[in-house]
């Protein structure tokens, strides 16, 4: 993945996870976003998980939350767009797995430093409501930093297997999925599907 895409992805996920604490509306999609953010912050606030000796355990907690909160198959399908239908179920499953591992590898190593900064600044997150259309939902928020910078964050969710899951995040008009789609489409049309497969990322 190119450097620009990597930097945007890291920035997107840092805001997603560490936007701050706030009072969410009682409806399900918004409450899901609030619980997800709280779960991430709890990992960094838990005294029994701090220090380099517990880093592997912290990462395992974060990976579990990410695997639960994000609809990785939907993200992969939307990232490949029309190219998704050109491949076998096995190829789709493998691409989804590699995408999940690549994205987690990109942001997890940067998440701890971002967490310490966010916990010190304690920005507020404002919930502006949600729109639910059947199995889809849109939750609109704004993150307000201590310096009074306002960052609009829009969560797009799908209800599957009994719970809401995030399939896209749009921050100041920049879509995570659109970043992936543009990158993979360029690679596939100029070279091959195999080259578009997300690289395995060591942690």
N, C-alpha and C positions, 0 to 999 in steps of 0.2 A: 504494500500500500504506500502511496506517495506521502511525503512529509506533510503536505497541507491537510490531507484527509486525516492523518494521524493526529495532528494538533487539534483539528476541529472536533474529532471524536473524543479526545481526552477532555477538552473543554466542555463538551456537551454532557458527558457522564459526570464530571465533577459537579456541574450545576444540578443535574438530576438528583444525585445522591445527597448533596450537601447544601441544598437550597436553604435549609433552616427549618425551624419549628414554627408551627402556626396552628390556629384553630380551624379545623376543616369543617365543611358542611357535613351533615349527617348522612347524605346519600352515598351509595356504595362506591362508585368510581373515585370520588374525591377522598373518601375515607381510605381507600386502598393506597392512593398516592401518599397520604399522610403517614400511614402505617409503614410503608416502605421506607420513607425518609427517616422515620424514627428508628427503624430497625438498623439502618446503616449507622446512624449516630451512636446508637447503643453499643455497637461493636467497638467504637473508638473511646467510649466513655467507661466501659467496663474495666475496672482496675485489674481484674484477673487475666485480661487479654493484652495488657500493655507490655512493652519491651520487646527487644529483638528475639528473645527466646520464645515468644508466643506469636511471632509473625506468621508462621505457617497456619496456625490455628485461626488467626484473624482473617487471612486470605480465604481459608475454607469457609468461614462464616459468610464472607462477602460473595463468594462464588455461589453458595447455596441461595442467598437472597436474590442474586442476579438471575440465576436459573429459574427461580420461581416468579420473579416480578416481570421478566421480559418474555414476550412470545417470540422466541427465536426463529421458529419456522415461518411465522408471518414476516418477520424482518428479512429473512433470507429470500422468501418468495418475492417480496416487494423490491428487494435490492436487485434481484435478477430480472424482474419484470417479465417481459415476453420470453426471455431466454429460459425461464423456469420450466416452461412446458416442453422444451426441447430435450429434456433429460429424464432419465429413469428415476423411479422412486429411491433407489439406492444412491444414485448420484445426488439427488436432492437432500437426502438425509446426511450424506457425508459433507456436502457443502454447508448445511446448517450447523453441523458440529464444528467445522473448521472456522466458520464465521464467528460463532459464539466464543471459541477459544481465542481467536485473534483479537476480538473486541475486548474481551476481559483482560487479555495480556497487555493491550495498549493502555488501559486506564488504571488497572489495579496498582501498578508500581508507582503511579503518580497520586493515587487517592489518599495515601496517608498524610503526605505533606499538605495537600489541599484540605484535608479534614482538620488538621491542627489550626490552620488559618481560619477556617469557617467557625470552629468552635470558639475561637477567641473573639471573632467579630460578631458572632451570633446575629446574622442577618434575619430579617423577617420575611415570611412568605405569605402573600396575600392571595386568597382564593376568590376568584371572580365568578364562580359558578361552573356548571357543566351542562353539556348537551348529550342526551342519550337517545340513540336511534337503534332500537332493537338490540343487537349484540355488539354495537359499536358505541363508543363514548369519547367525548372530548372534554378535558379538564383544563381550564385556563387559569394561570397563576402569574404573579409577578414577584420576583425576588428583589427585596430592597436591602441594599448593603448599608453598613454603618456610615459610609460616605454619601448615602442617599442616592446611589445609582440604582435605577430601576431596570431589571432584566425580565422581559416577558418570556414565560416558559409555557408551552402548550403540550399537554400529554395526550396522545391518541391511544386508545385502549380497545381491546376486543375481549368479550366475555367467552371463555371456553373452559371446559372441564371444571365448571362450577366456580370459576373466579375470574376477576378482571386481570388482564395482562397488558403491558405496554408494548406496542408495536412500532411506535415512532415518537420522537420528541423534537419539538421545533423551538429553538431558542433564538430570539431576535430575528425571526424569519428564516433561520437556517435549519433545515430538516436533516436529521441523522440518516434516515433512509435514502433521501435524495442524494446525499453525499456518496453513499455506497452505490446507488444505482448508476450515477454518472461515471463513477470509477470503473465498475465492472462492465458496463456497456462499452466504454471506450476500449477496454482490454479485449473483450470478446470479439468486437467487430474488427479490431486491428490485428489480433493475433489468434488466441484460442481460449476456449472455456477453461482448459487446464491451467493456463496462466492467470486466470481470474480467481482461482481458488485462493481464499485467504491463507496467508502463511501461518504456520504454527509458530507461536510466540513463546519463548522461554521466559520463565519468571525468576 
